[in-house]
Amino acid sequence: MCDWSRPADGPNMLAGGWRNRNRIIIRATLRIARNNANIETQCEQEKGTATDAGSFVMNKTLYVSNFPFDTKREELRKLFSRYGKVKSVQIINDEGGRSLGFAFIEMEDGGEKAIASLNGANSHGRPLVVNEAQSPSDESSEDPFLEVDARCIAFRSKPNSEAFRKVMQELRELAEAGHIDATMLLGNILASKGPHYDPESAYKWYYIALSQQGYSVKFQDENNDPPHYCGPVGDFRNESMVSELVETIGFDKVRVLDAEAARWLAKRRQ
C-alpha cells in the first residue's frame, strides 16, 4: 500500500530542476497519449457533466508522476477523489504493458486543491509530482529529446531498421549528456527483449535515471534469497522492470554496475 502522506519537513525536491524536467515529460507524454496507438493505456472515460445553465463544467487535467510502478488506477482515483470529482484516470504504459510511472487525471473540480495537497507528498519514500498538464504548444523552446522520441515511436516496430538504429545512437548521446528522459527511455528499450536487449546497460541507465528522481540506490537486500532482490522502501531495484534485470544479471555483477553508475554520476556533477 502506498504512503501518500506529506513529509513534515525536509527539502522540497520539486523545486527548480524537478519542475523544469517535468514540463518536458508532460509535453512528450501528452503527444504519446494522444497520437500513438501502439502504447497501451488504461483509461476510464465517463460522460461530461452539465451545469444547471446547460454549459459543461470546465475540467482540469493533472499530470501525475513518480508514484510506484505497481500503483493501480483505482488507487489514484480514490486518492484524488478526496479533493473533487474525478472524471477519468489514465496511466501510461509501455508497449509491454508496464507502467511508465506517469498518469493523467481529469477532474471536474478540486484540481487546484489536489495539486496544493499532493504535489510533494510522500509516495514510498519519494515525492509525488502533481502539476496541471500543459499542451505541447505551451512551450516555446524545443527540447532535442522530443524529436528523437517522436522518431522512436514511429520506428519502434522496426527495431532492425537503420532509422531505429539512428534513434538508439541519438538516445545514447543524449543520455551521456545527462538528459534524464532520454536515459529512462534508453533503459526501457535495452530492458525489452529484442535485438537491442542489453540487461547490464539497461540496469546502469536505470540506476542513473532513477537515482536522480529520488530513488535510493544503496544496495541493501533484505530478502536473503539471491538473485531475488528486495530492498527497503524507495529502493529503485524493487521496481518490477529493474528487479527482473537484477535476477538476470546476478548480485555480483549488479554491485559492479552500481559502482560504474556511481562514478558516472560523480563525474557528471564535477
matplotlib code that plots the C-alpha trace (Angstrom):
import matplotlib.pyplot as plt

x = [0.0, 1.3, 2.1, 0.7, 1.4, 3.2, 6.6, 6.5, 9.8, 12.8, 13.9, 11.5, 12.7, 10.3, 12.0, 14.0, 15.1, 12.2, 9.7, 11.7, 12.2, 8.5, 7.5, 9.4, 7.9, 4.4, 4.8, 6.3, 3.8, 0.8, 1.9, 2.3, -1.0, -2.9, -1.1, 0.5, -1.8, 1.0, 1.3, -1.4, -3.2, -5.6, -8.3, -11.7, -14.0, -17.2, -19.8, -19.3, -21.3, -23.5, -24.3, -27.8, -27.3, -26.6, -22.9, -20.3, -18.1, -14.5, -12.3, -8.7, -6.2, -3.5, -0.1, 1.0, 4.3, 6.9, 4.4, 5.3, 5.1, 2.6, 0.1, -3.4, -5.8, -8.3, -5.7, -5.1, -8.9, -9.5, -6.6, -7.7, -11.4, -10.6, -10.3, -13.0, -14.9, -12.5, -13.7, -11.0, -7.7, -5.2, -2.0, 0.6, 2.2, 5.0, 4.5, 4.9, 2.0, 4.3, 3.5, 5.9, 5.1, 3.1, -0.6, -3.2, -6.1, -9.0, -11.0, -14.3, -13.5, -10.9, -7.9, -6.1, -6.8, -5.3, -2.2, -1.7, -2.2, -0.4, 2.5, 5.4, 3.5, 5.5, 5.0, 7.1, 9.9, 10.0, 8.0, 4.8, 4.7, 1.3, 1.1, -1.5, -0.9, 0.3, -0.4, 2.6, 2.2, 2.6, 6.4, 8.2, 11.5, 12.0, 13.9, 16.0, 14.7, 11.2, 12.1, 14.2, 11.3, 8.8, 11.0, 11.4, 7.6, 7.5, 10.2, 9.8, 8.0, 11.1, 13.9, 16.3, 15.9, 18.6, 16.2, 15.8, 19.5, 20.0, 17.4, 19.3, 22.6, 21.0, 19.4, 22.8, 24.3, 21.6, 21.9, 25.6, 25.0, 22.8, 19.3, 17.2, 14.2, 16.5, 18.3, 15.0, 13.8, 17.1, 16.8, 13.3, 14.4, 17.5, 15.5, 12.9, 13.6, 14.6, 17.6, 18.6, 18.3, 21.2, 20.3, 23.5, 23.4, 19.7, 20.3, 23.1, 20.9, 18.0, 20.4, 21.4, 17.9, 16.1, 18.7, 18.0, 14.3, 14.6, 15.0, 17.5, 20.5, 22.2, 22.4, 20.6, 19.0, 16.5, 15.4, 18.5, 17.5, 19.8, 19.2, 15.7, 16.3, 14.1, 15.4, 13.9, 11.1, 12.3, 15.0, 14.9, 15.7, 12.3, 10.6, 9.5, 11.4, 14.6, 14.1, 13.9, 17.2, 18.8, 17.7, 19.1, 22.4, 23.1, 24.1, 27.9, 27.5, 24.9, 27.4, 30.0, 27.4, 26.4, 30.0, 30.2, 27.0, 28.0, 31.3, 29.5, 27.2, 30.0, 31.9, 28.7, 28.4, 32.0]
y = [0.0, 3.4, 6.0, 9.3, 11.5, 14.7, 14.9, 17.1, 18.7, 18.2, 19.8, 20.5, 18.1, 19.6, 22.9, 24.1, 21.1, 18.9, 21.4, 22.0, 18.3, 17.5, 20.3, 18.3, 15.0, 16.5, 17.6, 14.3, 12.2, 14.2, 13.7, 10.0, 9.6, 11.5, 10.2, 6.9, 3.9, 1.4, 2.5, 0.8, 2.9, 2.1, 4.7, 5.1, 7.7, 9.0, 11.4, 15.1, 16.9, 19.9, 22.8, 24.0, 26.7, 24.0, 24.6, 22.0, 22.1, 23.2, 20.2, 20.3, 17.7, 16.9, 15.3, 12.9, 11.1, 9.5, 7.0, 3.3, 1.4, -1.1, 1.6, 0.8, 3.2, 2.8, 3.8, 7.1, 7.6, 7.1, 9.4, 12.3, 11.9, 13.3, 16.7, 16.7, 14.7, 12.6, 12.2, 9.9, 8.3, 7.4, 5.5, 5.5, 2.1, 1.0, -1.4, -4.4, -3.2, -2.0, 1.3, 4.2, 5.9, 8.7, 9.3, 11.9, 12.6, 14.7, 16.4, 18.2, 20.2, 20.3, 20.2, 23.1, 21.6, 18.3, 20.0, 22.0, 18.9, 16.2, 17.8, 16.7, 14.2, 11.1, 8.1, 5.1, 7.3, 9.7, 12.8, 12.6, 15.0, 16.6, 19.5, 20.9, 19.2, 21.5, 21.4, 20.6, 24.0, 25.7, 25.7, 28.0, 26.2, 22.7, 20.0, 17.8, 14.7, 15.3, 15.0, 11.8, 10.5, 11.1, 9.1, 6.4, 6.0, 6.0, 3.3, 1.2, -1.5, -1.8, -2.3, -3.6, -0.6, 1.9, 4.6, 3.0, 2.3, 6.0, 6.7, 4.5, 6.3, 9.7, 8.4, 7.2, 10.6, 12.4, 10.0, 10.5, 14.3, 13.9, 14.0, 12.2, 11.4, 10.0, 8.0, 6.5, 5.7, 4.1, 1.9, 0.8, -0.2, -2.0, -3.9, -5.1, -8.5, -8.0, -7.0, -4.2, -6.2, -5.5, -6.1, -4.8, -1.5, -1.2, -1.6, 1.0, 3.6, 2.9, 3.4, 6.8, 7.9, 6.8, 8.0, 11.5, 11.0, 10.5, 6.7, 5.1, 3.3, 1.8, -2.0, -3.4, -6.7, -7.8, -10.9, -13.1, -15.2, -14.3, -13.4, -12.3, -8.8, -7.0, -3.7, -1.1, 1.3, 3.6, 1.3, 1.5, -2.2, -3.0, -1.7, -4.7, -3.6, -3.4, -6.4, -8.6, -7.3, -7.9, -11.6, -11.9, -10.2, -11.5, -9.7, -9.7, -8.0, -5.6, -4.4, -3.8, -1.9, 0.1, 1.3, 2.2, 4.2, 6.0, 7.0, 8.2, 10.4, 11.7, 12.8, 14.5, 16.5, 17.8]
z = [0.0, -0.9, 1.7, 0.4, 3.4, 3.0, 4.9, 7.9, 7.0, 4.7, 1.4, -1.4, -4.1, -6.6, -6.8, -9.8, -11.9, -10.9, -12.3, -15.5, -16.1, -15.8, -18.2, -20.8, -19.8, -19.8, -23.5, -24.6, -22.8, -23.9, -27.5, -27.0, -25.2, -28.0, -31.1, -30.5, -30.8, -30.0, -26.4, -24.4, -21.8, -19.0, -19.4, -18.0, -19.6, -18.2, -19.7, -19.3, -16.6, -17.4, -15.1, -14.5, -17.1, -19.7, -20.1, -19.5, -16.4, -17.1, -16.4, -15.3, -16.4, -14.0, -14.8, -12.0, -11.8, -9.5, -8.0, -7.6, -10.9, -9.4, -8.5, -9.8, -11.5, -8.7, -6.1, -7.9, -8.4, -4.6, -3.7, -5.9, -5.2, -1.7, -3.4, -6.0, -8.7, -10.8, -14.4, -15.7, -14.8, -17.5, -16.6, -19.4, -20.1, -22.4, -25.3, -22.9, -20.7, -17.9, -16.2, -17.1, -13.8, -15.4, -15.3, -16.4, -14.1, -15.3, -12.6, -12.9, -9.7, -7.0, -9.2, -7.6, -4.1, -5.3, -6.6, -3.4, -1.2, -3.1, -5.0, -3.0, -0.9, 0.2, -2.1, -0.8, 0.2, -2.8, -3.7, -5.7, -8.6, -9.4, -11.8, -14.3, -17.6, -20.3, -24.0, -26.2, -27.7, -24.3, -24.6, -27.0, -26.9, -28.3, -26.4, -28.7, -26.9, -28.1, -31.8, -31.1, -29.0, -31.9, -34.3, -31.6, -31.6, -35.4, -35.9, -32.7, -34.6, -36.9, -34.4, -37.0, -39.4, -40.0, -38.8, -35.4, -35.0, -35.5, -32.8, -30.4, -31.2, -30.5, -27.3, -26.1, -26.9, -25.0, -22.1, -22.0, -22.0, -18.9, -20.3, -17.8, -20.1, -22.8, -20.1, -18.9, -22.5, -23.4, -20.3, -21.3, -24.8, -23.6, -21.0, -23.5, -25.2, -28.8, -31.0, -28.6, -25.4, -23.1, -19.4, -18.0, -19.9, -19.1, -15.4, -15.4, -17.2, -14.8, -11.9, -13.4, -14.2, -11.1, -8.7, -10.0, -9.4, -5.7, -5.5, -3.2, -4.9, -1.8, -2.2, 0.8, 0.1, 2.8, 1.1, 1.5, -1.4, -4.4, -7.1, -5.9, -4.5, -2.1, -0.7, 1.7, 0.7, -2.1, -3.5, -7.3, -7.6, -6.1, -9.3, -11.4, -14.6, -12.5, -10.3, -13.4, -14.6, -11.2, -11.3, -14.8, -14.0, -10.5, -7.4, -8.0, -11.4, -10.1, -7.5, -10.2, -12.3, -9.2, -8.8, -12.5, -12.5, -9.3, -10.9, -14.0, -11.8, -9.8, -12.9, -14.3, -11.1, -11.2]

ax = plt.figure().add_subplot(projection="3d")
ax.plot(x, y, z, "-o")
ax.set_aspect("equal")
plt.show()
